[in-house]
C-alpha cells in the first residue's frame, strides 16, 4: 500500500519504474507529481501550479522510458516534460495548437521500447 503524509487530489496517471521500483503518481488537482519508493514512502514531490520548467498545470499521465527518465503529460500547459532518473528537469516539447508538435491538451503518453515517445 502507498502511504503518504501528503494528500492527493484527483490522482490520475501512474507509472512504475522497473529499474528501482519507484511509482510516479500524477496528482492532477494539486498540479504536481508524487514519487513513492517500493515500500510506499514518499521520496519526492515535484512541481506546483505554473508554466515554469518543472511545474505543471494538470498533469494527467506519466511513463518511464527505457533510460529511466520520467515523462509527464502537462495537460493544460500543452507539453510533455522530461525528467532524468533523479527527477531533475531535462527538457520539454509541445505547445498549444493544431499543427505537428502542437497539442490541444496532452491526455496520455507512453514510451516505446525503441525510445520513441507516443503522445
N, C-alpha and C positions, 0 to 999 in steps of 0.2 A: 504494500500500500504506500502511496505517496503521501508524505506528511510534510506540511509546510506551516511556518508561522505567518506566512504571507497569504492573504486571501486571494482567490482568483475570481474574476468576474467574466463570465461567459467564455470559459476556455474552449477553444475550437480545435486547432491543429496540434497534433503531437508527432514527434519524430524520435526514433530510437537510434542511438549511435552504437553499432555493434563493436566498435573498437574499444570503447571504455564503459559502455553500459549507461551513459547519460541519456536522460529523457528530456527533450525540449517540449515545452507547452506554450502555445500561443495564447496569452491572456488578453483576448481581444478587447474587452471592455476597459481594461486598465492600460491598454496601449503599451504592452511590454511582453517579453518572452522570459519565462522562468526555466531554469535548468536544474534538474534533480539528478543526484547520483543514483547508483544501482540500489542503494539502501533507502531511497526516498527522501534524502536530505536535500534541502535547497542549497545549491552551490553557487548560483549566480542569478541575479535578476537584471535583465538587460532592457534598457530604454525607458522612456516615458513618452507622453504625447508630444509629438513635434515632427518637424520636417528635417531636422538636422541629422547628419550621419549617426547611425546607432539608435535613433529614436524612431518611433512608429506612430502611425495613425491607423488603428485597427489591423494588427497583424492577424492573418486568418489561417495560414498554413505554413508548414516548415518541413524541411527534409535535410538529411545529411548526404553529402556526396561521397564519392569513393576516396577522397583525400581527408575526410573527416571534417570538412567545412560545413557550417550551418547556413542553409539558405532559408530566408524568411520572406514570405509574400506580405508586403506592406501595402495592404489593400487601398486605403484612401490616400496614400502618397503615390500610388500608381507605379510602384517599383518593386524590385527584388533586391534585398540587401544580402550580402555575403560576409560571413564572419569566419575567422580561422578556427583551428581546433582549440584555441584558448579563449574563444569568444570575443576576439578583438575585431573591430570593423576592418574589412579589406576594401570592398567596393560595392557599387550598386549599379543597376541598369533599369531603364524604363522611364517613361514619363506619360502624362496624360495625352491621349489622342487615339486616332483610328488607324494610323499607319504602322508599318512594320517597326517593331520595337517599342510601340506605344500601347497603353492599356487604358481601359475604362474602369479598371479595378482589377487587382490581382487576387483571384479567388483560390487558386490551387497551383501547386508546383510539385515537381519530382525531379530526381536526378537519375539519368540513365547510367548504366554500368560503364559506358564509354566516357562519361563525364559531362555529356550534354545536359543542359537544364531545360526541362519542358515546363512551359507555363500555360 
